[in-house]
Amino acid sequence: MGVTHHGRTHRLDLADPSLREWQCTVLHADPEQGIVLDRSAFYPGGGGQPPDHGVLLWQGVQTRIVGTRKGDDLWLIPAEGDPLPPAGTTVTGAVEDERRTRLMRTHSGLHVLCGVVFRDFGALVTGGNMEPGEARMDFNLPEVPPDFKTRIEELVNAEVAADRSVAVRVLPRAEALALPDIIRTQSNLIPPDEQEVRIVDIVGLDVQADGGTHVASTAQIGKVQVVKVESKGRANRRVRIRLVD
C-alpha cells in the first residue's frame, strides 16, 4: 500500500508521472465520502505536495475532481454539485496538466535545493511545503554565511542546467535504509510498517526516500529564484523559492 496500490486503487501516478489520461472503472461513489477508482493517476497529496485536480468523463457527463482524501481507500473529492458516476461505470480520468507539471517541477526543484544545502552546508531538512510554482524548505542551519541567498540560487541553477537525470526506484525497506544519507530530514518519516521504500535519485546530487511526482531531468525544472531566506528559530532557516518561467 502506498507504492503501487492504496486500498483498492492501483496508483498510476507513481508508475508514470507523465500520464495525464487513462481509462478506469468506478468501484464506489458516495456523495459524502467521494469516488474510488480501480486505477488512478491523480496524485493524492503528501510529503508537502498538494493533490492533483482534474476531471472524470463518463457518458457525456463531466465530474470535476478538486482533491483527495486518504483512508483505507483513496477517495477522490468531486466539486460541489457535480454528478457522481455510479459504481461499475467506465470513465476516462484526466489530470489537469498545467497544475501537475508545475508541481512536478517545483518538487524536483526542492530536491535540488535539498541536495545543494546538504552537500555544501551539511544541513538537514526540518520542514517544507509547496504550491504550483513556489515552495519553501526549512533547514537546521545554525550559521548562515552573508552571501547564502545568492550562493544557493547560483548553486541550484547550476545543478538545474547540468541536466541531471531524475531516476525513481522501489527498494525493500532494509535495502533502502542501508543507503548512505537516505533520510534527509531530522526525523525518519517513513512509516514503520512500510516494507517497500520509493527512492528518488537526482543522479550525482541527491538520493532520498520520497513519495511524490517528479520531472525526468533537472533541466525540465527551469530557472529557480531564491525569493527569501528567513530565520525561524535559533538554528532553523526557511528558504523560499519560485520557478521563473
C-alpha positions as CSV (number, residue, x, y, z in Angstrom):
1,M,0.0,0.0,0.0
2,G,1.4,3.4,-1.0
3,V,3.9,2.4,-3.6
4,T,1.8,0.5,-6.2
5,H,-1.6,0.4,-4.5
6,H,-3.6,2.3,-2.0
7,G,-6.6,0.2,-0.8
8,R,-8.4,-0.9,-3.9
9,T,-6.8,1.6,-6.2
10,H,-3.8,0.9,-8.4
11,R,-1.6,4.0,-8.4
12,L,-0.7,5.0,-11.9
13,D,0.7,8.4,-10.8
14,L,3.8,6.8,-9.3
15,A,4.4,4.3,-12.1
16,D,4.2,7.0,-14.8
17,P,4.2,10.7,-13.7
18,S,3.8,11.8,-17.3
19,L,0.4,10.1,-17.6
20,R,-2.5,12.5,-17.9
21,E,-5.4,10.5,-19.3
22,W,-6.5,6.9,-18.7
23,Q,-9.5,4.5,-18.6
24,C,-10.7,3.1,-15.3
25,T,-13.8,1.8,-13.5
26,V,-15.7,3.3,-10.6
27,L,-15.6,1.0,-7.6
28,H,-17.6,3.2,-5.2
29,A,-19.3,6.5,-5.3
30,D,-20.8,8.3,-2.3
31,P,-21.8,12.0,-2.0
32,E,-20.3,12.2,1.5
33,Q,-17.1,10.2,1.0
34,G,-16.3,10.6,-2.7
35,I,-15.3,8.3,-5.5
36,V,-13.0,5.3,-5.6
37,L,-11.4,4.1,-8.9
38,D,-9.8,0.8,-9.7
39,R,-6.9,2.8,-11.4
40,S,-5.9,6.4,-10.8
41,A,-3.2,8.8,-11.9
42,F,-4.4,11.5,-9.5
43,Y,-1.6,12.2,-7.1
44,P,-3.4,12.2,-3.7
45,G,-1.2,14.6,-1.9
46,G,1.5,14.0,0.7
47,G,5.1,15.0,1.6
48,G,4.2,18.7,1.1
49,Q,2.9,18.1,-2.4
50,P,-0.8,19.1,-2.9
51,P,-3.2,16.7,-4.6
52,D,-4.0,16.9,-8.3
53,H,-7.1,18.4,-9.8
54,G,-8.8,17.1,-12.9
55,V,-12.0,15.5,-14.3
56,L,-13.8,12.2,-14.8
57,L,-15.6,11.9,-18.1
58,W,-18.5,9.4,-18.5
59,Q,-21.5,9.0,-20.8
60,G,-21.2,12.6,-21.9
61,V,-21.0,13.9,-18.3
62,Q,-18.1,15.6,-16.6
63,T,-17.3,15.4,-12.9
64,R,-14.6,17.8,-11.6
65,I,-12.1,16.4,-9.1
66,V,-10.8,19.0,-6.6
67,G,-8.9,16.9,-4.1
68,T,-8.4,13.6,-2.4
69,R,-9.0,12.1,1.0
70,K,-6.8,9.2,2.1
71,G,-8.0,6.4,4.3
72,D,-8.4,2.7,3.7
73,D,-9.1,3.8,0.1
74,L,-8.2,6.8,-2.0
75,W,-11.3,8.9,-2.1
76,L,-11.5,11.5,-5.0
77,I,-13.4,14.5,-3.9
78,P,-15.8,15.9,-6.6
79,A,-16.6,19.5,-7.0
80,E,-19.8,20.6,-5.1
81,G,-22.9,19.9,-7.2
82,D,-21.2,17.8,-9.8
83,P,-22.8,14.4,-10.6
84,L,-21.3,11.2,-9.4
85,P,-20.7,8.3,-11.8
86,P,-22.4,5.1,-10.4
87,A,-20.3,2.2,-9.3
88,G,-19.4,0.0,-12.2
89,T,-19.2,2.9,-14.7
90,T,-16.3,3.0,-17.1
91,V,-14.8,6.6,-17.0
92,T,-11.9,8.5,-18.5
93,G,-9.8,10.2,-15.9
94,A,-7.8,13.2,-16.8
95,V,-5.3,15.1,-14.6
96,E,-5.0,18.9,-15.0
97,D,-1.7,19.1,-16.9
98,E,-0.5,22.6,-16.0
99,R,-1.0,22.2,-12.3
100,R,0.6,18.7,-12.1
101,T,3.5,19.7,-14.3
102,R,4.3,22.8,-12.2
103,L,4.1,20.8,-9.1
104,M,6.5,18.2,-10.5
105,R,8.9,20.9,-11.5
106,T,8.6,22.6,-8.1
107,H,9.0,19.3,-6.2
108,S,12.1,18.4,-8.2
109,G,13.4,21.9,-7.6
110,L,13.1,21.4,-3.8
111,H,15.1,18.2,-4.1
112,V,17.9,20.1,-5.9
113,L,17.8,22.7,-3.2
114,C,17.9,20.0,-0.5
115,G,20.8,18.3,-2.3
116,V,22.8,21.5,-2.6
117,V,22.3,22.6,1.0
118,F,23.1,19.1,2.4
119,R,26.2,18.8,0.2
120,D,27.6,22.3,0.7
121,F,26.4,23.2,4.2
122,G,25.6,19.8,5.8
123,A,22.1,20.9,6.9
124,L,19.1,18.5,7.3
125,V,15.5,19.4,6.4
126,T,13.1,20.3,9.2
127,G,10.0,21.0,7.1
128,G,8.7,22.1,3.8
129,N,5.6,22.8,1.7
130,M,4.8,23.7,-1.9
131,E,2.2,25.1,-4.3
132,P,2.4,25.1,-8.1
133,G,5.5,27.2,-8.9
134,E,6.5,28.2,-5.4
135,A,7.7,26.4,-2.3
136,R,9.6,26.7,1.0
137,M,12.0,24.4,2.7
138,D,13.3,24.7,6.3
139,F,16.8,23.6,7.3
140,N,18.7,23.0,10.6
141,L,21.4,25.6,9.8
142,P,22.7,27.5,12.9
143,E,25.3,29.6,10.9
144,V,24.3,31.3,7.7
145,P,27.0,33.0,5.5
146,P,26.3,36.6,4.5
147,D,26.0,35.6,0.8
148,F,23.9,32.5,1.5
149,K,20.9,33.5,-0.6
150,T,22.9,34.4,-3.7
151,R,25.2,31.3,-3.4
152,I,22.4,28.8,-3.1
153,E,20.5,30.3,-6.0
154,E,23.6,30.1,-8.2
155,L,24.3,26.5,-7.0
156,V,20.8,25.3,-7.5
157,N,20.6,26.8,-11.0
158,A,24.0,25.2,-11.9
159,E,22.5,21.8,-11.0
160,V,19.4,22.5,-13.0
161,A,21.5,23.4,-16.0
162,A,23.6,20.3,-15.6
163,D,20.5,18.3,-16.8
164,R,20.9,15.6,-14.2
165,S,18.7,12.5,-14.7
166,V,16.0,12.0,-12.1
167,A,15.6,8.3,-11.5
168,V,12.9,6.5,-9.4
169,R,13.1,3.0,-8.0
170,V,11.4,1.0,-5.3
171,L,13.6,-1.0,-2.8
172,P,12.9,-3.3,0.1
173,R,12.9,-1.3,3.4
174,A,16.2,-2.7,4.8
175,E,18.0,-2.2,1.5
176,A,16.7,1.4,1.2
177,L,17.6,2.3,4.8
178,A,21.1,1.0,4.2
179,L,21.8,3.7,1.6
180,P,24.1,6.5,2.9
181,D,22.2,9.6,4.0
182,I,18.9,8.4,2.5
183,I,17.0,10.3,5.2
184,R,17.5,14.0,4.6
185,T,15.0,15.1,7.3
186,Q,15.8,15.4,11.0
187,S,13.3,12.6,11.8
188,N,12.6,9.4,9.8
189,L,9.2,10.0,8.2
190,I,9.0,6.5,6.6
191,P,6.0,4.7,8.2
192,P,7.3,1.8,10.4
193,D,5.0,-0.7,8.6
194,E,6.1,0.3,5.1
195,Q,8.1,-2.7,3.7
196,E,9.0,-1.0,0.4
197,V,10.5,2.4,0.0
198,R,10.4,4.6,-3.1
199,I,13.7,6.3,-3.8
200,V,14.1,9.4,-5.9
201,D,17.6,9.9,-7.2
202,I,18.9,13.1,-8.8
203,V,21.9,11.3,-10.2
204,G,25.1,12.6,-8.7
205,L,23.4,15.1,-6.3
206,D,20.6,13.8,-4.1
207,V,19.2,10.4,-3.2
208,Q,16.3,10.2,-0.8
209,A,13.1,8.5,0.1
210,D,10.1,10.3,-1.4
211,G,6.6,9.6,-2.5
212,G,5.9,12.4,-4.9
213,T,5.9,13.0,-8.6
214,H,9.0,14.4,-10.4
215,V,10.3,15.5,-13.8
216,A,12.7,13.3,-15.7
217,S,15.7,15.6,-15.6
218,T,16.7,18.7,-13.7
219,A,16.7,20.8,-17.0
220,Q,12.9,20.4,-17.0
221,I,12.7,22.3,-13.7
222,G,13.6,25.6,-15.4
223,K,15.2,28.5,-13.7
224,V,14.8,28.8,-9.9
225,Q,14.7,32.0,-7.9
226,V,15.5,32.1,-4.2
227,V,13.0,34.6,-3.0
228,K,13.9,34.9,0.6
229,V,15.9,33.3,3.4
230,E,14.2,33.7,6.9
231,S,15.2,32.8,10.4
232,K,12.6,30.6,12.1
233,G,14.3,30.0,15.4
234,R,17.9,29.8,16.7
235,A,19.0,27.2,14.2
236,N,16.2,27.0,11.7
237,R,16.4,28.7,8.3
238,R,13.5,28.9,5.9
239,V,14.4,29.2,2.2
240,R,11.6,30.3,-0.2
241,I,11.9,29.5,-3.9
242,R,9.8,30.0,-7.0
243,L,10.0,28.9,-10.6
244,V,10.9,31.6,-13.1
245,D,9.1,30.9,-16.4
